[in-house]
Amino acid sequence: MYGPVPTAPPRGRGVSAWRVLLRVLLTAVPVLSIGILAWVSMLWLALVHRRTRDWLMLALATATAIGGLALIGPSDGQGWQTTAGMVLLLGTAVFVPAYFLAVELRPQRTVGLQPQRTAELWPQQWTVETVPGQGIPVTPPAQGSTVVLPPMQPGYPPVLPRQDRIGEVRAGLDELSAYLQRQDGS
């Protein structure tokens, strides 16, 4: 009643038109090039996400493109090399866009994978905010120390301790009681 009004967390902005256009282009390149340029999409994923798996997929896409072209190149178009090369290129042309979209459109997992938060402590006084705008002063330990904070709880606002809430309710009831007594006394 008298406390801060909980507000909805801010909505994230939608995907920009630039990002959608880039996704469409990086999905179309492997298909339109019959798998020869499939490494372009994998290079984008590897550079953006920086995961080992994406770098391995880049190497695999590049190897299949080179291998497919190497098999098709010297053949006369009638042998098994042409067929194997086309299977490699067409398989890459199908697999790479599917993998690209699966990785690029996957929602970011935050539950259980939150990085550990740390706070650097400086020699001056600092505050810990449990509710925005209401800081609790804390004296820091030695200079240069690092304190590991617990992971942030989902939802907003943070839950107040029960004793604080009881005090707020008592104060509100006291104000209401004094107001009603003034109204009766007038």
Salt bridges, closest charged atoms under 4 A:
ASP54 OD2 - ARG51 NH2 3.29
GLU104 OE2 - ARG19 NH2 2.54
GLU104 OE2 - ARG23 NE 3.62
GLU104 OE1 - HIS49 NE2 3.54
GLU168 OE1 - ARG165 NH1 3.28
